[in-house]
Every structure is written in C-alpha cells, then in structure tokens.
Amino acid sequence: MPYRAALAALERRRREEIVVTTMTSSRVWAHVTQRPELDLSFGGCMGKASSLGLGLALGQPDRRVWVLDGDGSLLMNLGTLVTIAQHAPANLTHFLLENGVYEVTGGQPVPGAGTVDFAAMARAAGYRAAFRFDALDALEAGLERALAAPGPTFVTLVVGPAGALPASPGGPTRPARSTRQALAELRALLATSA
C-alpha cells in the first residue's frame, strides 16, 4: 500500500494519541499530522523510537502512545520487542512501516526483506496482540479492531517506499522542532491537560 496513504489512514483515526516517529516515518507523518503538538520526531536515532514510546507509555498510562517505526529501524534494536512485552503497557501501539529498504540512507534492502514476519516476532516476544495489513482497504477495515486490542499491540503496515515528498509542510510558518524542543512542548502540554 502507499506509504503516505497508510499514515493518512492512521491520522484519520487519531484523537489524543502521542505519536513517536523516526527516520522515514517522521518525514511522511509531517505531511499528514493534524496534531503536531502531540508528535515527537526522534530522528538520527535509528532503532530507538520504540524505546522512547515505551517510556512515554509508562509515564503517561492514561494516554495512548503510537510508535511509527520502520523495518530497518526495528532491526537495529530487536530487543525492544522483549522489553516492551515485559513492561506490557496497555496504552502502546507499535506500528511498523515495512517497506523493505533503508530509505533514508539510499534505499539499500534491509536484511530479510520480504521474508521476516515482524508481527509473528512481536507475538513471540509477548505482545498481547499483533496484526499485519498489506493493502489499504484491509487496513481501513481492520484498524479499529487493532486499535481496540489491549496493548502492547504491534501492527505491521506493508508499504512501498515513501519516495520524494514536497518541501517542508506548512512552509516557513511551521519550522522544524528539535527533539528537545518537542519534548519540552509536549511535557508542558501534558502538564496543563492533567
């Protein structure tokens, strides 16, 4: 399914969830998000978005947390599956955008592309629920069920490469924030909504 269309389907369902992105998902999510104040782009830390998402889920147990991970990123930190399962945050949904390539670094194929079953790995690690969608209509039909499952939940989205995107969404009126700025802003927002 198209990368951007898959993320747009998630955004249409999003309410108050904190969304942690990394690498390619950060680039694409910036073009579909309607709640940037609840987004944390964790770029430059390939493999660590799920660890940050786990910390947020544990620290904010009354708020849903979504992690938008990539297959290349997850391969850099497979141990996160076991750690997340051990802590078992019911409010965490770990989405995996499986495009089969390290898109940010030039499109090299990830090891095991097309053969690894990440949802099965998450189930074996101890996630309470795992889903896999390889078509947009299937995602649209099954997303509510996946989001209603008690977490931690793992959702593989089989997508094509994101490809080129237009320049920064929102133009100069929406400058990029550093991770540190985004965390500070999110912390302040959560403190006022508590």
Residue frames relative to the residue before (quaternion, step in Angstrom):
aa qw qx qy qz dx dy dz
M 1.0000 0.0000 0.0000 0.0000 0.00 0.00 0.00
P 0.5932 -0.5766 0.4095 0.3846 3.60 -1.11 0.48
Y 0.5750 -0.6333 0.4076 0.3196 3.56 -0.91 1.01
R 0.7172 0.4534 -0.2651 0.4581 3.57 0.69 -1.09
A 0.6357 0.5284 -0.3362 0.4513 3.61 0.98 -0.76
A 0.6254 0.5321 -0.3395 0.4588 3.60 1.03 -0.74
L 0.6915 0.4575 -0.2866 0.4799 3.59 0.90 -0.88
A 0.6065 0.5427 -0.3567 0.4587 3.59 1.08 -0.62
A 0.6149 0.5371 -0.3431 0.4644 3.60 1.08 -0.70
L 0.6387 0.5036 -0.3252 0.4823 3.59 1.03 -0.74
E 0.6599 0.5227 -0.3158 0.4377 3.57 0.87 -0.93
R 0.6283 0.5384 -0.3450 0.4432 3.61 1.00 -0.71
R 0.7075 0.4386 -0.2510 0.4941 3.60 1.13 -0.60
R 0.5377 0.6625 -0.3866 0.3501 3.59 1.22 -0.45
R 0.1398 -0.7657 0.6230 0.0775 3.53 -1.15 0.78
E 0.8213 -0.1184 0.1416 0.5398 3.60 0.01 -1.32
E 0.3529 0.7696 -0.4738 0.2423 3.59 1.24 0.25
I 0.3792 -0.6333 0.6191 0.2680 3.52 -1.22 0.64
V 0.1195 -0.8006 0.5852 0.0479 3.60 -0.86 0.94
V 0.1513 -0.7741 0.6131 0.0452 3.55 -0.74 1.18
T 0.0497 -0.8055 0.5904 -0.0064 3.57 -0.76 1.07
T 0.0621 -0.7810 0.6185 0.0593 3.53 -1.32 0.29
M 0.8608 0.1284 -0.0957 0.4832 3.53 -1.28 0.51
T 0.8472 -0.0322 0.0263 0.5296 3.65 -0.77 -0.96
S 0.6334 0.5322 -0.3629 0.4287 3.61 0.92 -0.74
S 0.5977 0.5555 -0.3668 0.4468 3.63 1.09 -0.58
R 0.6574 0.5195 -0.3065 0.4516 3.57 0.93 -0.92
V 0.7241 0.4414 -0.2492 0.4677 3.56 0.84 -1.01
W 0.6389 0.5436 -0.3311 0.4321 3.60 0.91 -0.89
A 0.5985 0.5803 -0.3568 0.4217 3.60 1.05 -0.71
H 0.6888 0.4728 -0.2755 0.4756 3.60 1.17 -0.52
V 0.7565 0.3675 -0.2176 0.4953 3.63 1.17 -0.27
T 0.5520 0.6487 -0.3979 0.3409 3.61 1.11 -0.49
Q 0.2059 -0.7535 0.6126 0.1206 3.52 -1.17 0.73
R 0.7341 0.3412 -0.2005 0.5519 3.58 1.31 -0.12
P 0.0190 -0.8544 0.5188 0.0189 3.64 0.66 1.00
E 0.5828 0.5901 -0.3766 0.4126 3.59 1.16 -0.46
L 0.7091 0.4017 -0.2535 0.5211 3.60 1.25 -0.33
D 0.5655 0.6000 -0.3745 0.4242 3.59 1.29 0.23
L 0.0845 -0.7573 0.6448 0.0600 3.53 -1.16 0.73
S 0.1548 -0.7701 0.6149 0.0696 3.54 -0.54 1.19
F 0.1037 -0.8081 0.5799 0.0015 3.55 -0.59 1.20
G 0.0744 0.8361 -0.5340 0.1012 3.56 0.60 1.18
G 0.7666 0.3715 -0.2674 0.4503 3.52 -1.26 0.38
C 0.6919 0.4008 -0.2583 0.5422 3.58 1.28 0.10
M 0.0588 -0.8442 0.5321 0.0281 3.56 0.77 1.02
G 0.8100 0.2638 -0.2211 0.4748 3.53 -0.82 1.07
K 0.6996 0.5124 -0.2689 0.4192 3.60 1.18 -0.24
A 0.4355 0.7107 -0.4665 0.2960 3.63 1.19 -0.10
S 0.6624 0.5091 -0.3205 0.4464 3.59 0.93 -0.80
S 0.6243 0.5242 -0.3421 0.4673 3.60 1.09 -0.62
L 0.6374 0.4989 -0.3179 0.4938 3.57 1.03 -0.78
G 0.6416 0.5285 -0.3173 0.4565 3.58 0.97 -0.84
L 0.6250 0.5315 -0.3335 0.4643 3.57 1.02 -0.78
G 0.6620 0.5067 -0.3085 0.4581 3.59 0.88 -0.90
L 0.6569 0.4974 -0.3082 0.4754 3.57 0.97 -0.83
A 0.6507 0.5187 -0.3196 0.4532 3.60 0.93 -0.85
L 0.6748 0.4747 -0.2959 0.4815 3.58 0.97 -0.80
G 0.7011 0.4761 -0.2619 0.4616 3.59 1.02 -0.80
Q 0.7639 0.2411 -0.1259 0.5853 3.59 1.23 -0.51
P 0.0279 -0.8721 0.4876 0.0296 3.63 0.68 1.03
D 0.6768 0.4827 -0.3009 0.4673 3.62 1.19 -0.34
R 0.6916 0.4089 -0.2703 0.5305 3.59 1.27 0.10
R 0.4532 -0.6771 0.5090 0.2777 3.58 -0.99 0.85
V 0.1330 -0.7628 0.6298 0.0611 3.55 -1.14 0.78
W 0.1198 -0.7642 0.6312 0.0561 3.54 -0.96 0.96
V 0.1505 -0.7399 0.6484 0.0978 3.54 -1.08 0.82
L 0.1500 -0.7628 0.6246 0.0748 3.57 -0.88 1.01
D 0.0254 -0.8387 0.5379 -0.0807 3.53 0.05 1.41
G 0.3248 -0.7157 0.5728 0.2328 3.56 -1.27 0.24
D 0.6172 -0.5582 0.3871 0.3971 3.58 -1.15 0.49
G 0.6427 0.5096 -0.3265 0.4698 3.60 0.98 -0.75
S 0.6531 0.5103 -0.3087 0.4668 3.58 0.99 -0.83
L 0.6673 0.4988 -0.3136 0.4556 3.59 0.87 -0.90
L 0.6240 0.5449 -0.3450 0.4412 3.58 1.01 -0.72
M 0.6230 0.5466 -0.3348 0.4484 3.60 1.17 -0.51
N 0.8054 0.1477 -0.0435 0.5724 3.60 1.20 -0.43
L 0.0196 0.8461 -0.5316 0.0326 3.60 0.73 1.02
G 0.5586 0.6241 -0.3811 0.3914 3.58 1.15 -0.52
T 0.5344 0.6369 -0.4023 0.3834 3.58 1.19 -0.43
L 0.5835 0.5846 -0.3810 0.4155 3.61 1.08 -0.61
V 0.6864 0.4706 -0.2792 0.4789 3.57 0.90 -0.92
T 0.6496 0.5205 -0.3193 0.4529 3.59 0.97 -0.85
I 0.6546 0.4946 -0.3143 0.4776 3.59 0.92 -0.87
A 0.6599 0.5079 -0.3141 0.4559 3.59 0.88 -0.89
Q 0.6423 0.5283 -0.3338 0.4438 3.60 0.96 -0.79
H 0.7227 0.4175 -0.2497 0.4909 3.60 0.94 -0.84
A 0.1716 -0.8741 0.4435 0.0995 3.57 1.35 -0.37
P 0.1278 0.8027 -0.5742 0.0985 3.61 0.66 0.96
A 0.3957 -0.7496 0.4855 0.2139 3.57 -0.59 1.15
N 0.7004 0.4854 -0.2528 0.4583 3.59 1.21 -0.48
L 0.5964 0.5821 -0.3566 0.4222 3.63 1.23 0.20
T 0.0389 -0.7497 0.6605 0.0140 3.53 -1.00 0.97
H 0.1700 -0.7961 0.5800 0.0309 3.54 -0.64 1.24
F 0.1110 -0.7945 0.5964 0.0279 3.57 -0.35 1.28
L 0.1396 -0.7723 0.6148 0.0779 3.55 -1.01 0.84
L 0.2095 -0.7514 0.6157 0.1111 3.57 -0.71 1.12
E 0.0874 -0.8259 0.5569 -0.0071 3.55 -0.20 1.32
N 0.0785 0.8123 -0.5714 0.0869 3.56 -0.26 1.29
G 0.5160 -0.7078 0.3730 0.3061 3.58 1.29 0.08
V 0.7532 0.3234 -0.2013 0.5362 3.59 1.25 0.05
Y 0.4326 -0.6029 0.5896 0.3190 3.49 -1.38 0.33
E 0.1702 -0.8603 0.4709 0.0957 3.56 0.37 1.24
V 0.6631 0.5309 -0.3132 0.4247 3.59 0.91 -0.88
T 0.7592 0.3866 -0.2073 0.4808 3.60 1.02 -0.69
G 0.7850 -0.3643 0.1767 0.4688 3.59 1.15 0.33
G 0.5902 -0.6347 0.3533 0.3522 3.59 1.21 0.16
Q 0.3242 0.7390 -0.5260 0.2686 3.58 1.16 0.45
P 0.5106 -0.6479 0.4523 0.3389 3.62 -0.97 0.73
V 0.4214 -0.6672 0.5438 0.2856 3.57 -1.09 0.70
P 0.5864 -0.5598 0.4272 0.4003 3.62 -1.09 0.53
G 0.8306 0.2116 -0.1689 0.4866 3.56 -0.97 0.85
A 0.2842 0.7869 -0.5108 0.1977 3.59 1.24 0.22
G 0.8319 0.1940 -0.1703 0.4912 3.55 -0.85 1.03
T 0.7353 0.3841 -0.2441 0.5022 3.60 1.21 -0.14
V 0.6335 0.5337 -0.3343 0.4497 3.59 1.13 -0.61
D 0.2067 -0.7503 0.6154 0.1248 3.57 -1.01 0.84
F 0.2249 -0.8247 0.5077 0.1073 3.56 0.03 1.33
A 0.6158 0.5395 -0.3570 0.4497 3.61 1.01 -0.68
A 0.6457 0.5026 -0.3187 0.4784 3.60 1.01 -0.78
M 0.6228 0.5302 -0.3407 0.4637 3.59 1.05 -0.72
A 0.6540 0.5090 -0.3154 0.4623 3.58 0.96 -0.85
R 0.6330 0.5133 -0.3295 0.4768 3.60 0.98 -0.82
A 0.6755 0.4932 -0.2995 0.4590 3.59 0.88 -0.92
A 0.6463 0.5137 -0.3214 0.4638 3.60 1.11 -0.61
G 0.6265 -0.5698 0.3292 0.4177 3.60 1.20 -0.41
Y 0.3413 0.7046 -0.5409 0.3073 3.61 1.17 0.32
R 0.5184 -0.6689 0.4396 0.3009 3.59 -1.01 0.79
A 0.7990 0.0351 0.0025 0.6004 3.57 1.10 -0.65
A 0.0080 -0.7845 0.6200 -0.0032 3.57 -1.15 0.65
F 0.0821 -0.7893 0.6084 -0.0151 3.53 -1.01 0.95
R 0.1069 -0.7688 0.6255 0.0792 3.54 -1.30 0.39
F 0.0309 -0.7880 0.6144 -0.0227 3.55 -0.82 1.07
D 0.0819 -0.8187 0.5675 0.0306 3.58 -0.81 0.99
A 0.7316 0.2886 -0.2155 0.5788 3.59 1.28 0.21
L 0.5925 -0.6180 0.3931 0.3354 3.55 -1.04 0.81
D 0.6559 0.5015 -0.3329 0.4556 3.61 0.92 -0.77
A 0.6325 0.5147 -0.3295 0.4759 3.60 1.07 -0.70
L 0.6299 0.5207 -0.3297 0.4726 3.58 1.02 -0.76
E 0.6585 0.5086 -0.3101 0.4599 3.58 0.86 -0.94
A 0.6931 0.4814 -0.2729 0.4620 3.59 0.99 -0.86
G 0.7976 0.3508 -0.1572 0.4649 3.60 0.98 -0.79
L 0.4612 0.7236 -0.4349 0.2729 3.59 1.22 -0.22
E 0.6379 0.5318 -0.3420 0.4398 3.61 0.88 -0.83
R 0.6488 0.5143 -0.3142 0.4645 3.58 0.96 -0.87
A 0.6592 0.5057 -0.3092 0.4627 3.58 0.94 -0.87
L 0.6995 0.4688 -0.2787 0.4617 3.58 0.90 -0.86
A 0.6588 0.5043 -0.3073 0.4660 3.60 1.16 -0.49
A 0.5255 0.6434 -0.4142 0.3720 3.59 1.21 -0.35
P 0.5039 -0.6321 0.4806 0.3400 3.59 -1.04 0.69
G 0.3783 -0.7580 0.4948 0.1935 3.55 -0.85 0.99
P 0.4940 -0.0821 -0.8381 -0.2165 1.32 -2.42 0.24
T 0.1994 -0.7739 0.5972 0.0692 3.50 -1.06 0.92
F 0.1815 -0.7676 0.6089 0.0836 3.55 -1.07 0.84
V 0.0256 -0.8043 0.5930 -0.0282 3.57 -0.84 1.01
T 0.1794 -0.7714 0.6036 0.0915 3.58 -0.57 1.17
L 0.0977 -0.7531 0.6497 0.0359 3.53 -0.99 0.98
V 0.2115 -0.7786 0.5796 0.1147 3.60 -0.42 1.21
V 0.0379 0.8222 -0.5567 0.1124 3.55 -0.42 1.29
G 0.4911 -0.5954 0.5291 0.3527 3.52 -1.32 0.17
P 0.6768 -0.4414 0.3561 0.4694 3.60 -1.24 0.07
A 0.5478 -0.6359 0.4402 0.3190 3.57 -1.09 0.71
G 0.2462 -0.7930 0.5184 0.2045 3.57 1.05 -0.73
A 0.7368 -0.3880 0.3046 0.4624 3.52 -1.31 -0.27
L 0.1601 -0.7641 0.6193 0.0835 3.53 -1.13 0.74
P 0.6007 -0.5407 0.4202 0.4125 3.59 -1.17 0.40
A 0.6896 -0.4554 0.3518 0.4396 3.55 -1.27 0.27
S 0.8136 -0.3208 0.2098 0.4371 3.51 -1.37 0.31
P 0.4280 -0.7076 0.4945 0.2675 3.61 -0.72 1.05
G 0.7849 0.3043 -0.2235 0.4912 3.55 -1.02 0.73
G 0.3582 -0.7651 0.4710 0.2540 3.60 1.28 -0.11
P 0.8221 -0.2731 0.1717 0.4692 3.55 -1.18 -0.50
T 0.5869 0.5862 -0.3847 0.4049 3.61 1.18 -0.26
R 0.7504 0.2957 -0.1886 0.5602 3.59 1.22 -0.24
P 0.0737 -0.8385 0.5390 0.0315 3.59 0.34 1.20
A 0.5841 -0.5725 0.4437 0.3665 3.53 -1.22 0.53
R 0.2581 -0.7443 0.5951 0.1586 3.56 -1.11 0.75
S 0.4605 -0.6297 0.5363 0.3221 3.53 -1.16 0.56
T 0.6474 -0.4998 0.3880 0.4249 3.57 -1.23 0.34
R 0.6329 0.5392 -0.3289 0.4477 3.57 0.98 -0.83
Q 0.6546 0.4955 -0.3091 0.4800 3.61 0.95 -0.89
A 0.6616 0.5170 -0.3077 0.4476 3.56 0.88 -0.95
L 0.6518 0.5035 -0.3181 0.4695 3.60 0.96 -0.82
A 0.6528 0.5102 -0.3180 0.4609 3.60 0.93 -0.85
E 0.6710 0.4929 -0.2956 0.4685 3.57 0.94 -0.89
L 0.6508 0.5021 -0.3152 0.4743 3.57 0.98 -0.81
R 0.6250 0.5362 -0.3384 0.4554 3.59 0.95 -0.85
A 0.6700 0.4896 -0.3013 0.4697 3.60 0.90 -0.91
L 0.6450 0.5233 -0.3160 0.4585 3.60 0.95 -0.86
L 0.6834 0.4829 -0.2911 0.4636 3.58 0.89 -0.91
A 0.6256 0.5401 -0.3376 0.4505 3.58 1.07 -0.70
T 0.7029 0.4531 -0.2794 0.4719 3.60 0.99 -0.75
S 0.7020 0.4476 -0.2826 0.4764 3.60 1.15 -0.47
A 0.5151 0.6601 -0.4125 0.3588 3.61 1.26 -0.05
